[in-house]
Amino acid sequence: MAKGNFPTCLAFTLKQEGGFSDDPADPGGHTMRGIIQKTYDAWRARHALPPSDVAQITSAEAEAIYRSAYWDAIKADDLAPGVDLCSFDYAVNSGPQKALAELAKATLGNPPTEQIINTISSDRLSFLHALGAWSRFGAGWGKRVAACEALALVLANASLVPAAAKAKEKQDECHAKIAGTAAVGALAVYQSSVSLWGVGVLAAFAIAVVALYAFVAWRQGQRRDALDAGLADMAAKKRALDASRLAETTLKAAVEANIAKQRQQIKTAEQAEAALTDSAPVSASPVKSSSAAPEDH
């Protein structure tokens, strides 16, 4: 289970949410660190605190809100590593109930963790794509979901290489289908003997199919970019770790060499001292004087 994973997941979400925002196109409105004014007001009221502008929210308050209103609300401590992140970030974006509903669907049949993460991420993006604000925020939302999926796979200790290769394969497949659909549609319209209305319907259908494939290709492109970025980050961290280990090994060898040198110096000094002791002259024993007067008898 992912108990204790909250700081890592929160760090990702806070990075995605950024700082202060008051975009008129954003339904959240007045927002700081991803927390809207309404949520902040409710939290302060529950803790018997006076109202305050969410722009003044402290790091401790933000962390407490994210833990109680989102992390604990979806029981993320009971989820597998990786699944906790994509479910938590989904809850922050679209509400705990929506995240829990998608989690329940994704875990039916107890599939592998990687599949659960992919399913939640795909369903989440489809839901966001259907929102009216997609035209304004879609690019950012897509990038966030892709980055969340990539990190979730890392937390799940899953290899990113197969996922990145599969994303590229699906992207290429969609591009081929787009080209094929466009070509078939154009040929059908060119050779069609039906009415203009029929031609319009046929063209609209082809456009809809192309748009669907284009969205999927775009989605897979973002996944691929995020997974590649994750792989690059892991490679950079491995290089840094290897460099650190090499430096540690080099330092250890230098210390051991210095200790050996000092021991040799001590041994040499002890040998020199012993040699001096052995070569020192021996003192003569004292002898009684023979000039003493003889005893009288």
Disulfide bonds with the S-S distance in Angstrom:
none
